Amino acid sequence: MKSYQKNVSTALTALCVVALVFFGGYSAGKKSAPALPSILIENKETGKPSSVDFAAFWKAWNTLNEKFVGTTASSSEPVTEQDKVWGAIEGLAASLNDPYTVFFPPVENEIFESDVRGNFEGVGMEIGLQDGVLTVIAPLKGTPAYNAGIEPKDKILKIDGQSTYNWTTEQSVMKIRGKGGTTVVFNILRAGTKDAFDVPVVRAQIDIPTISTELRPDGIFVIELYSFSAQSPDLFRKALREFVQSGTDKLILDLRGNPGGYLEAAIDMASWFLPPGTIIVREDFGTKKEEITYRSRGYDIFSPELKFVILVDSGSASASEILAGALNEQGIATLVGDKTFGKGSVQELVSITPDTSLKVTIARWLTPKGNSISLNGIEPTFPVKYTKEDAAKNIDPQKNKAVQILLDGTVQ
């Protein structure tokens, strides 16, 4: 057994992983709330905060009921009392100015739950709001969006000719989703380009990729991790076993374009490299409650002689940032590439009624040293750009830099 390894074979074989409830920084275990009455007017005092005067709300409600006439025939179509309730809750969530705090009426709720199950037809990219603009976090490798040339940080100005201004990510998902074989057109504004341009993408069944491995001729072992799914920890364990059996002491973990996933997957993966109790990530609840610290489970199978580089870019988000930030700040891995996306908030899904939900931001992720992932993203130790021109020439300067660091022995 090589000197950089500890009790690797036994640990890798014996440990099993159970992924828990975080997806993209969101808590999938729904918390139930009392069911709402079908029409709230009859129960308007129920649960009312004593410090809030709802008179203005009910005056507006009644004024709309009495006076509203739509400017077009379609806008004059009847809206149910329940639809107005859903709209009011949507506005309440929007008033917090947080792109990740969103109310899901019945249709949107079903779409969101299909995302969590991973059972959908679409284009295969993670999207979010950045500075109020609909933005691509990352296209998943091998999906229609990836193959069409969609890139991390692309700004989506229109979808099928409709402006995305003031749209939530969930509204955008509804527009993007569709039957496999049909086409959706994105109007994109990309950094470094003067004008927006259209990118047509043909929808398909999305099978989210997870991991691939390669032993290079120069003796460097590469693990490419595409997402943090429920299966990722077990697949990562098997990939590490391959690495150990290869006999090399040089490892690259490629997290570029990885939009994240389960928190527990990131914690489990970090635990292979860190002693028991070492801080991996901190969950900051502000003044709501005490901070929670997530620590290594202490698998810790590699010695300090391990040479380890992690590749990141602007498409590395959420769980990718947690893993990269922890292993870098704890002195285990050197980071190479671009600054990460900066998705450092935690969402919880709360059941409002049996068929509606509220996704609410409840905390912020902090690195072991207390740096906010949302505020700054993760800065690589060695910043290296990877341009379209590089890709066209089949050159990967970021990976080349990682290889140089490992072969020259300049790793931290």
Secondary structure, 3 states (H helix, E strand, C coil): CCCCECCHHHHHHHCCCCCCCEECCEEEEEEECCCCCCCHHHHCCCCCCCCCCCHHHHHHHHHHHHHCCCCCCHHHCCCCHHHHHHHHHHHHHHCCCCCCCEEECHHHHHHHHHHHHCCCEECCEEEEEECCEEEEEEECCCCHHHHCCCCCCCEEEEECCEECCCCCHHHHHHHHCCCCCCEEEEEEECCCCCCCEEEEEECEECCCCCEEEEECCCCEEEEEECCECCCHHHHHHHHHHHHHHHCCCEEEEECCCCCCECHHHHHHHHHCCCCCCCEEEEEECCCCCCCEEEECCCCCCECCCCEEEEEECCCCCCHHHHHHHHHHHCCCCEEEECCCCCCCEEEEEEEEECCEEEEEEEEEEECCCCCEHHHHCCCCCEECCCCHHHHHCCCCHHHHHHHHHHHHCCCC
